Amino acid sequence: MNEQQDKPTTICAWCDEVLENGGPDVSHGICTACAEQFIQQLDLACPTRQRHALPIAS
């Protein structure tokens, strides 16, 4: 089994975009576009919430 098949395929839990190809196992994350949209919606729903910078994976 090669290194890529050792890790799961990661897909966005919101839009199903493949974030990282891997083996047959699947894990979920969030893509940059969906994360930005979620933060905008959160800002509208909770205008007084404290904002923190999000780490962006390269």
CYANA upper distance limits for C-alpha pairs under 8 A (distance plus 0.5 A):
  1 MET  CA      5 GLN  CA      6.79
  1 MET  CA      6 ASP  CA      7.48
  2 ASN  CA      6 ASP  CA      7.09
  3 GLU  CA      7 LYS  CA      7.63
  4 GLN  CA     21 ASN  CA      7.89
  4 GLN  CA     22 GLY  CA      5.47
  4 GLN  CA     23 GLY  CA      6.88
  5 GLN  CA     22 GLY  CA      5.54
  5 GLN  CA     23 GLY  CA      4.29
  5 GLN  CA     24 PRO  CA      7.78
  6 ASP  CA     22 GLY  CA      7.57
  6 ASP  CA     23 GLY  CA      6.65
  7 LYS  CA     22 GLY  CA      5.83
  7 LYS  CA     23 GLY  CA      6.41
  7 LYS  CA     25 ASP  CA      8.15
  8 PRO  CA     21 ASN  CA      7.86
  8 PRO  CA     22 GLY  CA      5.30
  8 PRO  CA     23 GLY  CA      5.59
  8 PRO  CA     24 PRO  CA      7.00
  8 PRO  CA     25 ASP  CA      5.18
  8 PRO  CA     26 VAL  CA      5.56
  8 PRO  CA     27 SER  CA      6.52
  9 THR  CA     18 VAL  CA      7.93
  9 THR  CA     19 LEU  CA      8.19
  9 THR  CA     20 GLU  CA      6.14
  9 THR  CA     21 ASN  CA      5.15
  9 THR  CA     22 GLY  CA      4.61
  9 THR  CA     23 GLY  CA      6.27
  9 THR  CA     24 PRO  CA      7.24
  9 THR  CA     25 ASP  CA      6.62
  9 THR  CA     26 VAL  CA      5.27
  9 THR  CA     27 SER  CA      6.57
 10 THR  CA     18 VAL  CA      6.59
 10 THR  CA     19 LEU  CA      5.85
 10 THR  CA     20 GLU  CA      5.53
 10 THR  CA     21 ASN  CA      7.05
 10 THR  CA     22 GLY  CA      7.87
 10 THR  CA     26 VAL  CA      6.29
 10 THR  CA     27 SER  CA      5.22
 10 THR  CA     28 HIS  CA      5.83
 10 THR  CA     29 GLY  CA      7.02
 11 ILE  CA     16 ASP  CA      5.98
 11 ILE  CA     17 GLU  CA      5.99
 11 ILE  CA     18 VAL  CA      4.86
 11 ILE  CA     19 LEU  CA      5.64
 11 ILE  CA     20 GLU  CA      7.49
 11 ILE  CA     26 VAL  CA      7.80
 11 ILE  CA     27 SER  CA      6.93
 11 ILE  CA     28 HIS  CA      5.49
 11 ILE  CA     29 GLY  CA      6.50
 11 ILE  CA     30 ILE  CA      7.90
 12 CYS  CA     16 ASP  CA      5.23
 12 CYS  CA     17 GLU  CA      5.77
 12 CYS  CA     18 VAL  CA      6.99
 12 CYS  CA     19 LEU  CA      7.09
 12 CYS  CA     28 HIS  CA      6.12
 12 CYS  CA     29 GLY  CA      5.40
 12 CYS  CA     30 ILE  CA      4.97
 12 CYS  CA     31 CYS  CA      6.05
 13 ALA  CA     28 HIS  CA      5.88
 13 ALA  CA     29 GLY  CA      6.30
 13 ALA  CA     30 ILE  CA      6.44
 14 TRP  CA     30 ILE  CA      7.29
 14 TRP  CA     34 CYS  CA      7.27
 15 CYS  CA     34 CYS  CA      7.95
 17 GLU  CA     31 CYS  CA      7.94
 19 LEU  CA     29 GLY  CA      8.40
 19 LEU  CA     31 CYS  CA      7.39
 30 ILE  CA     34 CYS  CA      6.84
 30 ILE  CA     35 ALA  CA      6.65
 31 CYS  CA     35 ALA  CA      6.59
 32 THR  CA     36 GLU  CA      6.63
 33 ALA  CA     37 GLN  CA      6.77
 34 CYS  CA     38 PHE  CA      6.50
 35 ALA  CA     39 ILE  CA      6.66
 36 GLU  CA     40 GLN  CA      6.76
 37 GLN  CA     41 GLN  CA      6.76
 38 PHE  CA     42 LEU  CA      6.56
 39 ILE  CA     43 ASP  CA      6.56
 40 GLN  CA     44 LEU  CA      6.89
 41 GLN  CA     45 ALA  CA      6.69
 42 LEU  CA     46 CYS  CA      6.34
 42 LEU  CA     47 PRO  CA      8.35
 43 ASP  CA     47 PRO  CA      5.64
 43 ASP  CA     49 ARG  CA      7.88
